[in-house]
């Protein structure tokens, strides 16, 4: 199973877009509905606010050590598991509905955001927490590498990222299938390494 990024459900991205919308509205000398939306949805201790804090933490930390970056990702994964998924989904729906009531969604989501890539990667990583089906390990590794490179400002080793990610996921019963899938995948590719690249499983 592949996890696809959704701009409409990415809490961190929506917040960044609202901030940029406030700046645009201010320059246009008109009242900004984005101000009230931020106050309504991104304050307090709601599931939406709690999830936003995870994105915010990623964006605020740059140039940290490899060890700290790994700990940040591990902690964020752990915290995300404790957020009420049902309430979070409802709050995201309500937020997008209000954004749509006040702005043209196509224009709103067309605004460029500097840290789009790590925001998208974190969204995919968090979505994988609630997935029932087996997630393609390569997708998880790719997203983790993107986040680690953002945090450390340095290139990451794919194998190291893969090992630590699988180790993290294997701690949880529902994700044991992910570990099993990785092992089977590696055994298959090792046993049939002479196959053409297009015949290998990925």
MDTraj code that builds the backbone (N, CA, C; nanometers):
import mdtraj as md
import numpy as np

residues = "UNK UNK UNK UNK UNK UNK UNK UNK UNK UNK UNK UNK UNK UNK UNK UNK UNK UNK UNK UNK UNK UNK UNK UNK UNK UNK UNK UNK UNK UNK UNK UNK UNK UNK UNK UNK UNK UNK UNK UNK UNK UNK UNK UNK UNK UNK UNK UNK UNK UNK UNK UNK UNK UNK UNK UNK UNK UNK UNK UNK UNK UNK UNK UNK UNK UNK UNK UNK UNK UNK UNK UNK UNK UNK UNK UNK UNK UNK UNK UNK UNK UNK UNK UNK UNK UNK UNK UNK UNK UNK UNK UNK UNK UNK UNK UNK UNK UNK UNK UNK UNK UNK UNK UNK UNK UNK UNK UNK UNK UNK UNK UNK UNK UNK UNK UNK UNK UNK UNK UNK UNK UNK UNK UNK UNK UNK UNK UNK UNK UNK UNK UNK UNK UNK UNK UNK UNK UNK UNK UNK UNK UNK UNK UNK UNK UNK UNK UNK UNK UNK UNK UNK UNK UNK UNK UNK UNK UNK UNK UNK UNK UNK UNK UNK UNK UNK UNK UNK UNK UNK UNK UNK UNK UNK UNK UNK UNK UNK UNK UNK UNK UNK UNK UNK UNK UNK UNK UNK UNK UNK UNK UNK UNK UNK UNK UNK UNK UNK UNK UNK UNK UNK".split()
xyz = np.array([
    [0.0840, -0.1201, 0.0000],
    [0.0000, 0.0000, 0.0000],
    [0.0874, 0.1249, 0.0000],
    [0.0494, 0.2222, -0.0827],
    [0.1221, 0.3485, -0.0885],
    [0.0434, 0.4557, -0.0150],
    [0.1142, 0.5444, 0.0518],
    [0.0507, 0.6578, 0.1192],
    [0.0683, 0.7803, 0.0302],
    [-0.0420, 0.8410, -0.0088],
    [-0.0349, 0.9592, -0.0942],
    [-0.0550, 1.0858, -0.0111],
    [0.0219, 1.1877, -0.0442],
    [0.0093, 1.3134, 0.0269],
    [-0.1194, 1.3846, -0.0113],
    [-0.1875, 1.4429, 0.0885],
    [-0.3092, 1.5196, 0.0650],
    [-0.2936, 1.6593, 0.1247],
    [-0.2917, 1.7596, 0.0395],
    [-0.2811, 1.8975, 0.0871],
    [-0.3980, 1.9330, 0.1779],
    [-0.5142, 1.8760, 0.1480],
    [-0.6356, 1.9079, 0.2220],
    [-0.6373, 1.8518, 0.3643],
    [-0.5488, 1.7579, 0.3923],
    [-0.5459, 1.6954, 0.5249],
    [-0.4159, 1.7212, 0.6003],
    [-0.3257, 1.7963, 0.5385],
    [-0.1955, 1.8216, 0.5996],
    [-0.2053, 1.9435, 0.6921],
    [-0.2177, 1.9173, 0.8200],
    [-0.2372, 2.0221, 0.9204],
    [-0.1273, 2.1275, 0.9169],
    [-0.0034, 2.0840, 0.9073],
    [0.1085, 2.1776, 0.9056],
    [0.1070, 2.2663, 0.7827],
    [0.0769, 2.2077, 0.6681],
    [0.0711, 2.2843, 0.5436],
    [-0.0422, 2.3862, 0.5466],
    [-0.1591, 2.3451, 0.5941],
    [-0.2741, 2.4365, 0.6001],
    [-0.2423, 2.5569, 0.6879],
    [-0.1759, 2.5326, 0.8008],
    [-0.1390, 2.6445, 0.8885],
    [-0.0471, 2.7426, 0.8155],
    [0.0554, 2.6895, 0.7487],
    [0.1488, 2.7756, 0.6755],
    [0.0765, 2.8553, 0.5673],
    [-0.0186, 2.7931, 0.5005],
    [-0.0952, 2.8613, 0.3959],
    [-0.1841, 2.9711, 0.4555],
    [-0.2404, 2.9455, 0.5723],
    [-0.3230, 3.0468, 0.6387],
    [-0.2390, 3.1686, 0.6771],
    [-0.1177, 3.1439, 0.7251],
    [-0.0282, 3.2541, 0.7612],
    [0.0046, 3.3381, 0.6380],
    [0.0335, 3.2715, 0.5278],
    [0.0632, 3.3438, 0.4038],
    [-0.0603, 3.4184, 0.3526],
    [-0.1772, 3.3596, 0.3760],
    [-0.3014, 3.4241, 0.3337],
    [-0.3252, 3.5523, 0.4142],
    [-0.2904, 3.5486, 0.5405],
    [-0.3034, 3.6683, 0.6252],
    [-0.2171, 3.7804, 0.5686],
    [-0.0936, 3.7462, 0.5309],
    [-0.0029, 3.8470, 0.4739],
    [-0.0604, 3.9030, 0.3442],
    [-0.1158, 3.8155, 0.2607],
    [-0.1747, 3.8588, 0.1336],
    [-0.2959, 3.9483, 0.1565],
    [-0.3804, 3.9091, 0.2503],
    [-0.5002, 3.9887, 0.2811],
    [-0.4628, 4.1242, 0.3377],
    [-0.3594, 4.1266, 0.4210],
    [-0.3137, 4.2520, 0.4822],
    [-0.2610, 4.3477, 0.3761],
    [-0.1822, 4.2939, 0.2830],
    [-0.1298, 4.3769, 0.1739],
    [-0.2424, 4.4303, 0.0855],
    [-0.3496, 4.3529, 0.0776],
    [-0.4650, 4.3954, -0.0026],
    [-0.5595, 4.4860, 0.0771],
    [-0.5215, 4.5125, 0.2027],
    [-0.5979, 4.5990, 0.2920],
    [-0.7422, 4.5524, 0.3111],
    [-0.7559, 4.4241, 0.3370],
    [-0.8893, 4.3720, 0.3665],
    [-0.8829, 4.2814, 0.4888],
    [-0.9972, 4.2664, 0.5552],
    [-1.0028, 4.1823, 0.6738],
    [-0.9701, 4.0385, 0.6341],
    [-0.8912, 3.9721, 0.7159],
    [-0.8482, 3.8367, 0.6838],
    [-0.9234, 3.7328, 0.7662],
    [-1.0009, 3.6507, 0.6972],
    [-1.0722, 3.5412, 0.7647],
    [-0.9730, 3.4393, 0.8195],
    [-0.8529, 3.4366, 0.7623],
    [-0.7513, 3.3410, 0.8058],
    [-0.7113, 3.3621, 0.9519],
    [-0.7212, 3.4860, 0.9981],
    [-0.6859, 3.5157, 1.1380],
    [-0.7792, 3.4413, 1.2322],
    [-0.9093, 3.4503, 1.2065],
    [-1.0061, 3.3839, 1.2940],
    [-0.9969, 3.2317, 1.2811],
    [-0.9603, 3.1835, 1.1628],
    [-0.9467, 3.0392, 1.1436],
    [-0.8292, 2.9846, 1.2240],
    [-0.7200, 3.0588, 1.2273],
    [-0.6043, 3.0163, 1.3074],
    [-0.6401, 3.0171, 1.4552],
    [-0.7081, 3.1214, 1.4994],
    [-0.7480, 3.1302, 1.6405],
    [-0.8436, 3.0173, 1.6781],
    [-0.9319, 2.9831, 1.5877],
    [-1.0334, 2.8805, 1.6153],
    [-0.9768, 2.7393, 1.6137],
    [-0.8913, 2.7102, 1.5181],
    [-0.8476, 2.5716, 1.4983],
    [-0.7065, 2.5389, 1.5476],
    [-0.6252, 2.6394, 1.5723],
    [-0.4860, 2.6113, 1.6082],
    [-0.4479, 2.6618, 1.7476],
    [-0.5452, 2.6698, 1.8345],
    [-0.5178, 2.7045, 1.9746],
    [-0.5895, 2.6045, 2.0651],
    [-0.5510, 2.6007, 2.1906],
    [-0.6126, 2.5063, 2.2829],
    [-0.5438, 2.3717, 2.2817],
    [-0.6159, 2.2679, 2.3236],
    [-0.5571, 2.1343, 2.3349],
    [-0.6345, 2.0315, 2.2534],
    [-0.6877, 2.0747, 2.1398],
    [-0.7632, 1.9851, 2.0542],
    [-0.6695, 1.8896, 1.9797],
    [-0.7225, 1.7791, 1.9266],
    [-0.6392, 1.6881, 1.8471],
    [-0.5723, 1.7587, 1.7289],
    [-0.6432, 1.8517, 1.6659],
    [-0.5862, 1.9244, 1.5526],
    [-0.4660, 2.0075, 1.5963],
    [-0.4802, 2.0750, 1.7086],
    [-0.3700, 2.1554, 1.7615],
    [-0.2520, 2.0663, 1.7996],
    [-0.2808, 1.9530, 1.8599],
    [-0.1744, 1.8608, 1.8999],
    [-0.0979, 1.8095, 1.7779],
    [-0.1717, 1.7783, 1.6706],
    [-0.1030, 1.7322, 1.5507],
    [-0.0216, 1.8448, 1.4886],
    [-0.0782, 1.9659, 1.4863],
    [-0.0058, 2.0800, 1.4303],
    [0.1270, 2.1012, 1.5021],
    [0.1289, 2.0810, 1.6329],
    [0.2519, 2.0988, 1.7110],
    [0.3629, 2.0050, 1.6630],
    [0.3257, 1.8883, 1.6122],
    [0.4250, 1.7950, 1.5605],
    [0.4912, 1.8514, 1.4350],
    [0.4096, 1.9087, 1.3469],
    [0.4632, 1.9728, 1.2261],
    [0.5489, 2.0940, 1.2636],
    [0.4979, 2.1719, 1.3575],
    [0.5689, 2.2924, 1.4007],
    [0.7058, 2.2583, 1.4581],
    [0.7117, 2.1481, 1.5326],
    [0.8378, 2.1076, 1.5942],
    [0.9417, 2.0715, 1.4882],
    [0.8957, 2.0055, 1.3821],
    [0.9856, 1.9710, 1.2714],
    [1.0399, 2.0976, 1.2053],
    [0.9522, 2.1935, 1.1796],
    [0.9927, 2.3157, 1.1097],
    [1.0861, 2.4027, 1.1929],
    [1.0700, 2.3997, 1.3235],
    [1.1502, 2.4859, 1.4116],
    [1.2875, 2.4284, 1.4431],
    [1.3074, 2.3019, 1.4125],
    [1.4366, 2.2393, 1.4434],
    [1.5159, 2.2156, 1.3157],
    [1.6268, 2.2847, 1.3031],
    [1.7159, 2.2692, 1.1876],
    [1.8595, 2.2608, 1.2371],
    [1.9412, 2.1864, 1.1643],
    [2.0826, 2.1780, 1.1984],
    [2.1118, 2.1043, 1.3272],
    [2.0232, 2.0106, 1.3654],
    [2.0459, 1.9344, 1.4887],
    [2.1331, 1.8125, 1.4574],
    [2.1824, 1.7470, 1.5614],
    [2.2662, 1.6289, 1.5432],
    [2.1828, 1.5123, 1.4900],
    [2.2514, 1.4128, 1.4365],
    [2.1829, 1.2939, 1.3842],
    [2.1027, 1.2246, 1.4939],
    [2.1644, 1.2123, 1.6116],
    [2.0972, 1.1456, 1.7227],
    [1.9708, 1.2197, 1.7640],
    [1.9803, 1.3525, 1.7717],
    [1.8635, 1.4305, 1.8111],
    [1.7547, 1.4217, 1.7046],
    [1.7948, 1.4232, 1.5787],
    [1.6982, 1.4135, 1.4690],
    [1.6230, 1.2802, 1.4760],
    [1.6967, 1.1717, 1.5014],
    [1.6342, 1.0398, 1.5132],
    [1.5359, 1.0378, 1.6300],
    [1.5760, 1.0999, 1.7415],
    [1.4888, 1.1047, 1.8596],
    [1.3634, 1.1872, 1.8325],
    [1.3784, 1.2943, 1.7562],
    [1.2637, 1.3792, 1.7225],
    [1.1620, 1.2997, 1.6410],
    [1.2105, 1.2298, 1.5389],
    [1.1206, 1.1509, 1.4542],
    [1.0527, 1.0404, 1.5355],
    [1.1307, 0.9716, 1.6184],
    [1.0768, 0.8640, 1.7015],
    [0.9694, 0.9156, 1.7972],
    [0.9969, 1.0301, 1.8599],
    [0.9019, 1.0893, 1.9548],
    [0.7745, 1.1332, 1.8855],
    [0.7884, 1.1946, 1.7680],
    [0.6714, 1.2405, 1.6926],
    [0.5823, 1.1231, 1.6534],
    [0.6433, 1.0133, 1.6099],
    [0.5664, 0.8935, 1.5753],
    [0.4904, 0.8427, 1.6971],
    [0.5574, 0.8397, 1.8118],
    [0.4957, 0.7916, 1.9359],
    [0.3796, 0.8823, 1.9781],
    [0.4005, 1.0132, 1.9768],
    [0.2969, 1.1087, 2.0180],
    [0.1760, 1.1022, 1.9242],
    [0.2021, 1.0873, 1.7953],
    [0.0926, 1.0857, 1.6972],
    [-0.0033, 0.9706, 1.7208],
    [0.0468, 0.8609, 1.7771],
    [-0.0367, 0.7448, 1.8038],
    [-0.1400, 0.7719, 1.9136],
    [-0.1168, 0.8727, 1.9932],
    [-0.2043, 0.9015, 2.1071],
    [-0.3101, 1.0068, 2.0751],
    [-0.3086, 1.0580, 1.9517],
    [-0.4069, 1.1590, 1.9124],
    [-0.5352, 1.0907, 1.8680],
    [-0.6484, 1.1424, 1.9124],
    [-0.7795, 1.0874, 1.8778],
    [-0.8043, 1.1048, 1.7274],
    [-0.7877, 0.9963, 1.6516],
    [-0.7958, 1.0018, 1.5052],
    [-0.9337, 1.0426, 1.4545],
    [-1.0395, 0.9955, 1.5199],
    [-1.1757, 1.0253, 1.4760],
    [-1.2069, 1.1738, 1.4897],
    [-1.1730, 1.2313, 1.6056],
    [-1.1969, 1.3742, 1.6279],
    [-1.1088, 1.4582, 1.5371],
    [-0.9854, 1.4150, 1.5174],
    [-0.8919, 1.4859, 1.4300],
    [-0.9469, 1.4935, 1.2877],
    [-0.9987, 1.3843, 1.2382],
    [-1.0555, 1.3803, 1.1029],
    [-1.1714, 1.4781, 1.0894],
    [-1.2578, 1.4822, 1.1914],
    [-1.3728, 1.5735, 1.1900],
    [-1.3273, 1.7190, 1.1908],
    [-1.2265, 1.7507, 1.2723],
    [-1.1770, 1.8881, 1.2811],
    [-1.1126, 1.9320, 1.1498],
    [-1.0423, 1.8414, 1.0838],
    [-0.9818, 1.8743, 0.9539],
    [-1.0907, 1.9038, 0.8511],
    [-1.1960, 1.8239, 0.8544],
    [-1.3082, 1.8437, 0.7614],
    [-1.3708, 1.9814, 0.7838],
    [-1.3961, 2.0138, 0.9111],
    [-1.4570, 2.1434, 0.9444],
    [-1.3668, 2.2596, 0.9039],
    [-1.2369, 2.2435, 0.9250],
    [-1.1415, 2.3492, 0.8898],
    [-1.1423, 2.3752, 0.7395],
    [-1.1322, 2.2696, 0.6607],
    [-1.1312, 2.2860, 0.5151],
    [-1.2621, 2.3459, 0.4658],
    [-1.3724, 2.3078, 0.5287],
    [-1.5031, 2.3632, 0.4910],
    [-1.5040, 2.5146, 0.5110],
    [-1.4476, 2.5600, 0.6234],
    [-1.4444, 2.7040, 0.6506],
    [-1.3454, 2.7771, 0.5606],
    [-1.2349, 2.7105, 0.5279],
    [-1.1406, 2.7706, 0.4331],
    [-1.2110, 2.7895, 0.2994],
    [-1.2857, 2.6878, 0.2587],
    [-1.3595, 2.6934, 0.1315],
    [-1.4665, 2.8018, 0.1330],
    [-1.5273, 2.8236, 0.2483],
    [-1.6301, 2.9274, 0.2609],
    [-1.5730, 3.0676, 0.2440],
    [-1.4441, 3.0817, 0.2721],
    [-1.3821, 3.2148, 0.2706],
    [-1.2849, 3.2390, 0.1555],
    [-1.2335, 3.1311, 0.0974],
    [-1.1340, 3.1463, -0.0089],
    [-1.1593, 3.0465, -0.1219],
    [-1.1026, 3.0755, -0.2360],
    [-1.1037, 2.9823, -0.3482],
    [-0.9992, 2.8749, -0.3176],
    [-1.0437, 2.7521, -0.3008],
    [-0.9514, 2.6451, -0.2586],
    [-0.8357, 2.6242, -0.3555],
    [-0.8643, 2.6326, -0.4832],
    [-0.7583, 2.6128, -0.5824],
    [-0.6503, 2.7191, -0.5694],
    [-0.6915, 2.8430, -0.5500],
    [-0.5959, 2.9527, -0.5328],
    [-0.5247, 2.9418, -0.3983],
    [-0.5993, 2.9029, -0.2958],
    [-0.5435, 2.8911, -0.1607],
    [-0.4306, 2.7883, -0.1577],
    [-0.4541, 2.6711, -0.2171],
    [-0.3540, 2.5651, -0.2136],
    [-0.2459, 2.5812, -0.3198],
    [-0.2597, 2.6820, -0.4037],
    [-0.1570, 2.7093, -0.5052],
    [-0.0443, 2.7958, -0.4494],
    [-0.0642, 2.8503, -0.3303],
    [0.0377, 2.9340, -0.2667],
    [0.1619, 2.8491, -0.2364],
    [0.2783, 2.9016, -0.2694],
    [0.4033, 2.8285, -0.2471],
    [0.4454, 2.8337, -0.1004],
    [0.4875, 2.7203, -0.0486],
    [0.5357, 2.7104, 0.0893],
    [0.6793, 2.6579, 0.0859],
    [0.7696, 2.7264, 0.1516],
    [0.9120, 2.6919, 0.1470],
    [0.9418, 2.5494, 0.1931],
    [0.8825, 2.5101, 0.3035],
    [0.9123, 2.3781, 0.3610],
    [0.8079, 2.2732, 0.3220],
    [0.7595, 2.2825, 0.2007],
    [0.6554, 2.1892, 0.1546],
    [0.7001, 2.0433, 0.1647],
    [0.8231, 2.0155, 0.1231],
    [0.8710, 1.8774, 0.1164],
    [0.8713, 1.8077, 0.2530],
    [0.9317, 1.8662, 0.3587],
    [0.9270, 1.7982, 0.4888],
    [0.7859, 1.7904, 0.5468],
    [0.7020, 1.8913, 0.5159],
    [0.5632, 1.8875, 0.5632],
    [0.4888, 1.7700, 0.4998],
    [0.5099, 1.7507, 0.3703],
    [0.4455, 1.6404, 0.2991],
    [0.4976, 1.5061, 0.3495],
    [0.6281, 1.4982, 0.3744],
    [0.6888, 1.3740, 0.4227],
    [0.6350, 1.3371, 0.5606],
    [0.6205, 1.4362, 0.6475],
    [0.5693, 1.4085, 0.7816],
    [0.4236, 1.3646, 0.7748],
    [0.3459, 1.4264, 0.6875],
    [0.2061, 1.3861, 0.6710],
    [0.1993, 1.2368, 0.6358],
    [0.2783, 1.1952, 0.5383],
    [0.2773, 1.0555, 0.4936],
    [0.3215, 0.9607, 0.6050],
    [0.4206, 1.0039, 0.6826],
    [0.4698, 0.9216, 0.7919],
    [0.3620, 0.9054, 0.8998],
    [0.2913, 1.0143, 0.9304],
    [0.1857, 1.0085, 1.0319],
    [0.0661, 0.9282, 0.9821],
    [0.0329, 0.9418, 0.8545],
    [-0.0790, 0.8661, 0.7985],
    [-0.0532, 0.7163, 0.8057],
    [0.0718, 0.6790, 0.7942],
    [0.1070, 0.5369, 0.7984],
    [0.0731, 0.4751, 0.9340],
    [0.0651, 0.5579, 1.0375],
    [0.0339, 0.5081, 1.1713],
    [-0.1058, 0.4475, 1.1781],
    [-0.1991, 0.5030, 1.1010],
    [-0.3380, 0.4577, 1.1066],
    [-0.3732, 0.3607, 0.9949],
    [-0.2763, 0.3278, 0.9104],
    [-0.3035, 0.2387, 0.7979],
    [-0.3211, 0.0951, 0.8471],
    [-0.4211, 0.0278, 0.7926],
    [-0.4476, -0.1111, 0.8291],
    [-0.3632, -0.2053, 0.7434],
    [-0.3486, -0.1702, 0.6158],
    [-0.2747, -0.2551, 0.5236],
    [-0.1237, -0.2386, 0.5399],
    [-0.0489, -0.3300, 0.4825],
    [0.0972, -0.3227, 0.4837],
    [0.1415, -0.2032, 0.4000],
    [0.2291, -0.1215, 0.4575],
    [0.2797, -0.0042, 0.3888],
    [0.4115, -0.0394, 0.3207],
    [0.4293, 0.0085, 0.1992],
    [0.5544, -0.0128, 0.1276],
    [0.6696, 0.0482, 0.2089],
    [0.7642, -0.0324, 0.2591],
    [0.8741, 0.0183, 0.3420],
    [0.9558, 0.1272, 0.2732],
    [0.9727, 0.1164, 0.1418],
    [1.0521, 0.2158, 0.0689],
    [0.9908, 0.3549, 0.0793],
    [0.8573, 0.3607, 0.0822],
    [0.7883, 0.4895, 0.0948],
    [0.8152, 0.5488, 0.2322],
    [0.8073, 0.4648, 0.3357],
    [0.8327, 0.5116, 0.4718],
    [0.9759, 0.5617, 0.4869],
    [1.0698, 0.4850, 0.4322],
    [1.2114, 0.5222, 0.4409],
    [1.2361, 0.6543, 0.3697],
    [1.1785, 0.6693, 0.2512],
    [1.1960, 0.7923, 0.1731],
    [1.1456, 0.9136, 0.2499],
    [1.0303, 0.8998, 0.3142],
    [0.9742, 1.0112, 0.3910],
    [1.0590, 1.0416, 0.5146],
    [1.1076, 0.9362, 0.5797],
    [1.1908, 0.9590, 0.6978],
    [1.3203, 1.0294, 0.6587],
    [1.3807, 0.9871, 0.5476],
    [1.5047, 1.0502, 0.5013],
    [1.4822, 1.1992, 0.4748],
    [1.3703, 1.2320, 0.4121],
    [1.3385, 1.3729, 0.3842],
    [1.3330, 1.4540, 0.5134],
    [1.2692, 1.3976, 0.6149],
    [1.2571, 1.4680, 0.7436],
    [1.3930, 1.4804, 0.8117],
    [1.4711, 1.3721, 0.8107],
    [1.6039, 1.3753, 0.8733],
    [1.6960, 1.4746, 0.8031],
    [1.6885, 1.4814, 0.6717],
    [1.7723, 1.5763, 0.5978],
    [1.7314, 1.7195, 0.6286],
    [1.6028, 1.7402, 0.6491],
    [1.5549, 1.8728, 0.6891],
    [1.6081, 1.9089, 0.8283],
    [1.6011, 1.8138, 0.9195],
    [1.6426, 1.8388, 1.0579],
    [1.7938, 1.8564, 1.0721],
    [1.8701, 1.7735, 1.0013],
    [2.0154, 1.7759, 1.0173],
    [2.0865, 1.8640, 0.9149],
    [2.0138, 1.9020, 0.8095],
    [2.0733, 1.9784, 0.6984],
    [2.1888, 1.9014, 0.6349],
    [2.1767, 1.7686, 0.6340],
    [2.2809, 1.6860, 0.5722],
    [2.2186, 1.5643, 0.5047],
    [2.2898, 1.5077, 0.4074],
    [2.2416, 1.3910, 0.3343],
    [2.2381, 1.2687, 0.4255],
    [2.1340, 1.1868, 0.4077],
    [2.1158, 1.0696, 0.4932],
    [2.1500, 0.9405, 0.4199],
    [2.1933, 0.8407, 0.4981],
    [2.2206, 0.7082, 0.4439],
    [2.0907, 0.6276, 0.4459],
    [2.0507, 0.5777, 0.3300],
    [1.9214, 0.5087, 0.3187],
    [1.9133, 0.3831, 0.4044],
    [2.0188, 0.3040, 0.4075],
    [2.0157, 0.1786, 0.4835],
    [2.0023, 0.2040, 0.6336],
    [2.0727, 0.3068, 0.6822],
    [2.0643, 0.3403, 0.8250],
    [1.9237, 0.3864, 0.8592],
    [1.8686, 0.4710, 0.7738],
    [1.7328, 0.5210, 0.7967],
    [1.6330, 0.4066, 0.7942],
    [1.6538, 0.3116, 0.7030],
    [1.5635, 0.1967, 0.6913],
    [1.5678, 0.1120, 0.8176],
    [1.6884, 0.0835, 0.8657],
    [1.7023, -0.0009, 0.9842],
    [1.6379, 0.0616, 1.1071],
    [1.6607, 0.1903, 1.1288],
    [1.6038, 0.2554, 1.2473],
    [1.4530, 0.2674, 1.2373],
    [1.4022, 0.2897, 1.1177],
    [1.2577, 0.3016, 1.0997],
    [1.1890, 0.1681, 1.1238],
    [1.2438, 0.0615, 1.0673],
    [1.1857, -0.0714, 1.0868],
    [1.1917, -0.1101, 1.2343],
    [1.3021, -0.0746, 1.2994],
    [1.3152, -0.1029, 1.4423],
    [1.2065, -0.0305, 1.5210],
    [1.1801, 0.0934, 1.4859],
    [1.0772, 0.1726, 1.5527],
    [0.9393, 0.1097, 1.5331],
    [0.9079, 0.0729, 1.4098],
    [0.7763, 0.0177, 1.3793],
    [0.7566, -0.1213, 1.4371],
    [0.8642, -0.1949, 1.4506],
    [0.8513, -0.3321, 1.4988],
    [0.8157, -0.3383, 1.6473],
    [0.8200, -0.2269, 1.7161],
    [0.7855, -0.2231, 1.8581],
    [0.6345, -0.2374, 1.8790],
    [0.5577, -0.2158, 1.7743],
    [0.4128, -0.2132, 1.7870],
    [0.3506, -0.3333, 1.7177],
    [0.2594, -0.4002, 1.7870],
    [0.1995, -0.5230, 1.7363],
    [0.1404, -0.5078, 1.5969],
    [0.0668, -0.4001, 1.5756],
    [-0.0023, -0.3864, 1.4469],
    [0.0951, -0.3631, 1.3315],
    [0.2194, -0.3308, 1.3650],
    [0.3167, -0.3047, 1.2589],
    [0.4163, -0.4189, 1.2403],
    [0.3950, -0.5292, 1.3099],
    [0.4846, -0.6424, 1.2920],
    [0.4799, -0.6933, 1.1481],
    [0.3649, -0.6729, 1.0843],
    [0.3532, -0.7151, 0.9449],
    [0.4490, -0.6380, 0.8558],
    [0.4796, -0.5151, 0.8947],
    [0.5731, -0.4339, 0.8180],
    [0.7134, -0.4942, 0.8250],
    [0.7520, -0.5360, 0.9444],
    [0.8828, -0.5986, 0.9632],
    [0.8904, -0.7295, 0.8843],
    [0.7843, -0.8067, 0.8927],
    [0.7790, -0.9333, 0.8197],
    [0.7908, -0.9102, 0.6700],
    [0.7187, -0.8105, 0.6227],
    [0.7216, -0.7773, 0.4801],
    [0.8625, -0.7395, 0.4369],
    [0.9324, -0.6618, 0.5190],
    [1.0685, -0.6185, 0.4853],
    [1.1623, -0.7389, 0.4761],
    [1.1516, -0.8281, 0.5729],
    [1.2387, -0.9453, 0.5742],
    [1.2137, -1.0330, 0.4515],
    [1.0864, -1.0565, 0.4202],
    [1.0519, -1.1369, 0.3031],
    [1.1000, -1.0707, 0.1750],
    [1.0859, -0.9412, 0.1699],
    [1.1292, -0.8650, 0.0528],
    [1.2797, -0.8785, 0.0316],
    [1.3556, -0.8628, 0.1402],
    [1.5008, -0.8720, 0.1305],
    [1.5458, -1.0142, 0.0927],
    [1.4789, -1.1139, 0.1501],
    [1.5146, -1.2523, 0.1183],
    [1.4879, -1.2832, -0.0284],
    [1.3742, -1.2367, -0.0772],
    [1.3403, -1.2605, -0.2174],
    [1.4433, -1.1963, -0.3087],
    [1.4745, -1.0696, -0.2837],
    [1.5688, -0.9980, -0.3690],
    [1.7100, -1.0552, -0.3603],
    [1.7475, -1.1049, -0.2425],
    [1.8793, -1.1655, -0.2286],
    [1.8865, -1.2996, -0.3017],
    [1.7795, -1.3769, -0.2927],
    [1.7763, -1.5075, -0.3578],
    [1.7714, -1.4970, -0.5098],
    [1.7097, -1.3880, -0.5562],
    [1.6931, -1.3718, -0.7004],
    [1.7593, -1.2433, -0.7487],
    [1.8789, -1.2168, -0.6975],
    [1.9477, -1.0926, -0.7294],
    [1.9950, -1.0849, -0.8740],
    [1.9942, -1.1987, -0.9436],
    [2.0365, -1.1978, -1.0831],
    [1.9238, -1.1605, -1.1789],
    [1.8046, -1.1418, -1.1223],
    [1.6930, -1.1000, -1.2069],
    [1.7175, -0.9592, -1.2592],
    [1.6568, -0.9281, -1.3714],
    [1.6648, -0.7909, -1.4214],
    [1.6015, -0.6970, -1.3200],
    [1.6472, -0.5709, -1.3135],
    [1.5942, -0.4756, -1.2156],
    [1.4420, -0.4672, -1.2152],
    [1.3799, -0.4741, -1.3341],
    [1.2352, -0.4595, -1.3400],
    [1.1623, -0.5800, -1.2819],
    [1.2354, -0.6929, -1.2608],
    [1.1722, -0.8120, -1.2053],
    [1.1829, -0.8168, -1.0527],
    [1.2653, -0.7273, -0.9977],
    [1.2830, -0.7258, -0.8525],
    [1.1629, -0.6616, -0.7857],
    [1.1305, -0.7050, -0.6666],
    [1.0172, -0.6500, -0.5931],
    [1.0629, -0.5259, -0.5181],
    [0.9825, -0.4216, -0.5226],
    [1.0159, -0.3009, -0.4465],
    [0.8909, -0.2409, -0.3879],
])
top = md.Topology()
chain = top.add_chain()
for i, resn in enumerate(residues, 1):
    res = top.add_residue(resn, chain, resSeq=i)
    for name in ("N", "CA", "C"):
        top.add_atom(name, md.element.get_by_symbol(name[0]), res)
traj = md.Trajectory(xyz[None], top)
